[in-house]
């Protein structure tokens, strides 16, 4: 009986999603392959072809699929990669699979607060609106609440109030 080297079967990836803002170089998942030749070792590589449009956003180290960029859900919510597993047999048989890696949205803190106006004429009545507050936020659907807080620059907070998003005298 001659043992014939058989092609590897389906490639598996232990995880197919990653949270946005995960640091570059982080492991997305571990690759494995079903192979009737149990003694075969396998090498994995990203390969061009149908489904490999985002290969440059990943790398493979041994059997680990790793991120190259820091993913941002708002700019790209999924990546598609094409991976080849080649067995260590004398024929170097291989199989290729396409994987979709999804990016999960993480609630991000606002990045800036703006005020529509920052001055008011003298002798305005108490509770006059000075300006409308708004916040820059990568999470487009988020709503924001505003509050006066103590700390550097807050010495005059007692002269003002906030109602919703309005700064008032």
ZIHU-V405947 format. One line per field, one symbol per residue. phi: phi as a letter, one per 40 degrees, with the letter a starting at -180 (. if undefined). psi: psi as a letter, one per 40 degrees, with the letter a starting at -180 (. if undefined). A space follows every 50 residues. Layout:
# ZIHU-V405947
phi = ???
psi = ???
This chain:
# ZIHU-V405947
phi = .bcccbcccccbbcabaacdgccdgcccabcaacaccdccbbbbacbchd gccbdccbbbbgbbcbcccccbdccacabbbbbbbbcccccfcaabbbbb bcbccbcbcdbabbbcabaaccgccdgcccabcabcaccdccbbbbacbc hdgbcbdccbabbgbbcbc
psi = hhhhhiiiaiiihdifiiiiehiieihdihiiihhdgdeiiiiiihiiah efdfdeeiihhbfhhiidihihdddheiihihhhhhieidefiiiiihih hihihhhiiieihihdifiiiieiiieihdihiihhhdgdeiiiiiihii aheededeeiihhbehhi.
